[in-house]
Amino acid sequence: MKVGDIVLIKDTELMNNARWPLGRIVKTFPGTDDQIRAVDVRHDHKTYRRATSMLIPLGGISVDAPQNVQVQQQTDQNNNRS
C-alpha cells in the first residue's frame, strides 16, 4: 500500500461489505520491520488512522496514476472483443 491508493475500509458493524466505504491513503506508517502497518485514510472529508489489516486494496487503482486505469479499461475492452 502506498499514498494515493484507493481502498475499501472494512467496517465490522456493517455485515454487507457492499456498503463498506471507499477511502484514499494519504499517509503511511511503517513498523519496526519497515512494513506498512497503519495508514491515514481520507473518506468523506475526514481522515482516519487504520491498520492495514482493516483495508482492502483495490487492485492498483491510485489517484496518482490515472493512466493505469485507462490502460486497464482498454485491456478489458480488447479482451471482450475476442
Backbone as numpy.savetxt, mean C-alpha at the origin, in Angstrom:
# Nx Ny Nz CAx CAy CAz Cx Cy Cz
8.14 -2.51 1.63 7.29 -1.33 1.63 8.18 -0.09 1.63
7.68 0.91 0.89 8.45 2.14 0.82 7.50 3.33 0.76
8.05 4.50 0.99 7.25 5.74 0.94 6.60 5.84 -0.44
5.31 6.15 -0.43 4.55 6.29 -1.67 3.72 5.07 -2.02
4.01 3.91 -1.41 3.24 2.70 -1.70 1.81 2.85 -1.20
0.88 2.27 -1.95 -0.53 2.24 -1.57 -0.79 0.89 -0.90
-1.48 0.92 0.24 -1.74 -0.28 1.02 -3.18 -0.32 1.50
-3.66 -1.53 1.78 -4.90 -1.70 2.52 -4.54 -1.72 3.99
-5.33 -1.04 4.81 -5.09 -1.00 6.25 -6.05 -1.98 6.91
-5.49 -3.07 7.47 -6.34 -4.07 8.13 -7.06 -3.44 9.30
-8.33 -3.76 9.44 -9.14 -3.28 10.57 -9.83 -4.49 11.17
-9.40 -4.89 12.36 -9.94 -6.10 13.00 -11.41 -5.94 13.38
-11.90 -4.72 13.44 -13.31 -4.51 13.77 -14.22 -4.66 12.56
-13.65 -4.58 11.37 -14.42 -4.76 10.15 -14.18 -6.17 9.63
-15.19 -7.01 9.73 -15.04 -8.39 9.29 -14.91 -8.49 7.77
-15.53 -7.59 7.05 -15.51 -7.60 5.59 -14.30 -6.81 5.10
-13.29 -7.51 4.59 -12.07 -6.81 4.16 -12.30 -5.92 2.94
-13.46 -6.02 2.30 -13.77 -5.11 1.19 -13.96 -3.68 1.70
-14.14 -3.52 2.99 -14.33 -2.19 3.57 -13.07 -1.64 4.23
-11.97 -2.40 4.18 -10.72 -1.89 4.75 -10.28 -0.67 3.95
-9.84 0.38 4.63 -9.47 1.61 3.92 -8.12 1.50 3.20
-7.98 2.32 2.17 -6.71 2.46 1.47 -5.90 3.56 2.12
-4.61 3.41 2.13 -3.73 4.45 2.65 -2.46 4.53 1.82
-1.71 5.59 2.05 -0.43 5.80 1.36 0.66 5.93 2.41
1.74 5.19 2.26 2.84 5.24 3.21 3.57 6.57 3.04
3.73 7.30 4.15 4.41 8.59 4.10 5.75 8.59 4.85
5.97 7.57 5.71 7.25 7.48 6.43 7.44 6.04 6.89
8.68 5.58 6.89 8.97 4.21 7.33 9.86 4.23 8.56
9.75 3.17 9.37 10.53 3.03 10.60 11.16 1.64 10.65
12.47 1.55 10.36 13.13 0.25 10.40 13.39 -0.20 11.83
13.45 -1.54 12.00 13.82 -2.12 13.28 15.33 -2.18 13.41
15.80 -2.82 14.45 17.25 -2.93 14.68 17.93 -3.77 13.61
17.15 -4.60 12.90 17.69 -5.42 11.83 17.57 -4.75 10.45
17.22 -3.45 10.45 17.06 -2.64 9.24 15.87 -3.06 8.35
15.01 -3.93 8.84 13.77 -4.27 8.14 12.69 -3.27 8.56
11.84 -2.86 7.62 10.76 -1.93 7.94 9.76 -2.65 8.84
9.54 -2.13 10.04 8.64 -2.76 11.01 7.37 -1.94 11.25
7.43 -0.64 11.00 6.27 0.23 11.19 6.33 1.34 10.14
5.17 1.91 9.87 5.09 3.00 8.91 4.04 4.00 9.35
4.17 5.23 8.87 3.09 6.20 8.98 2.29 6.11 7.69
0.98 5.93 7.84 0.08 5.78 6.70 -0.90 6.94 6.68
-1.06 7.57 5.54 -1.98 8.69 5.37 -3.30 8.16 4.81
-4.40 8.51 5.51 -5.74 8.12 5.07 -6.73 9.18 5.55
-7.58 9.65 4.65 -8.60 10.65 4.99 -8.01 11.88 5.69
-6.92 12.40 5.17 -6.27 13.61 5.68 -5.74 13.45 7.10
-5.57 12.20 7.55 -4.98 11.92 8.86 -3.84 10.93 8.67
-2.89 10.95 9.60 -1.76 10.03 9.54 -1.80 9.10 10.74
-1.64 7.80 10.47 -1.67 6.78 11.51 -0.37 5.99 11.47
0.15 5.61 12.63 1.33 4.74 12.69 0.82 3.30 12.85
1.27 2.44 11.93 0.82 1.05 11.94 2.01 0.12 11.74
1.91 -1.05 12.37 2.89 -2.11 12.12 2.69 -2.63 10.71
3.76 -3.04 10.07 3.65 -3.54 8.70 2.79 -4.80 8.63
2.68 -5.53 9.73 1.84 -6.73 9.75 0.35 -6.39 9.64
0.00 -5.11 9.84 -1.40 -4.68 9.75 -1.70 -4.02 8.41
-0.79 -4.19 7.44 -0.96 -3.57 6.12 -0.84 -4.63 5.03
-1.56 -4.40 3.95 -1.48 -5.28 2.79 -1.04 -4.44 1.60
0.20 -4.63 1.12 0.65 -3.85 -0.03 -0.14 -4.24 -1.29
-0.42 -3.25 -2.12 -1.20 -3.50 -3.33 -0.28 -3.57 -4.55
0.48 -4.61 -4.62 1.27 -5.02 -5.77 1.97 -3.96 -6.60
2.85 -3.21 -6.00 3.67 -2.30 -6.77 3.00 -0.99 -7.15
1.79 -0.73 -6.67 1.14 0.55 -6.95 1.75 1.59 -6.02
2.27 2.65 -6.62 2.93 3.70 -5.86 2.59 5.04 -6.48
2.32 6.03 -5.65 2.01 7.35 -6.19 3.25 8.02 -6.77
4.43 7.51 -6.43 5.67 8.07 -6.98 5.98 7.50 -8.36
5.25 6.47 -8.77 5.56 5.81 -10.04 4.29 5.53 -10.85
3.59 6.58 -11.29 2.36 6.35 -12.04 2.60 5.63 -13.37
3.81 5.71 -13.92 4.08 5.02 -15.15 3.96 3.51 -14.97
4.25 3.00 -13.77 4.11 1.57 -13.52 2.66 1.13 -13.68
1.73 1.96 -13.25 0.32 1.63 -13.37 -0.07 1.57 -14.84
0.40 2.52 -15.63 0.09 2.53 -17.06 0.67 1.30 -17.75
1.90 0.94 -17.42 2.53 -0.23 -18.03 1.74 -1.48 -17.68
1.31 -1.61 -16.43 0.54 -2.78 -16.01 -0.80 -2.83 -16.75
-1.46 -1.69 -16.90 -2.73 -1.65 -17.61 -2.54 -2.05 -19.06
-1.48 -1.59 -19.71 -1.22 -1.94 -21.10 -0.94 -3.43 -21.21
-0.18 -3.98 -20.27 0.12 -5.41 -20.29 -1.15 -6.23 -20.14
-2.03 -5.80 -19.23 -3.30 -6.50 -19.02 -4.15 -6.46 -20.29
-4.18 -5.32 -20.96 -4.96 -5.20 -22.19 -4.41 -6.11 -23.28
-3.09 -6.18 -23.40 -2.48 -7.04 -24.39 -2.75 -8.50 -24.11
-2.77 -8.90 -22.83 -3.05 -10.27 -22.46 -4.49 -10.65 -22.76
-5.41 -9.70 -22.64 -6.82 -9.97 -22.89 -7.11 -10.17 -24.37
-6.26 -9.64 -25.24 -6.46 -9.76 -26.69 -6.07 -11.16 -27.19
-5.24 -11.85 -26.46 -4.74 -13.17 -26.90 -5.78 -14.25 -26.73
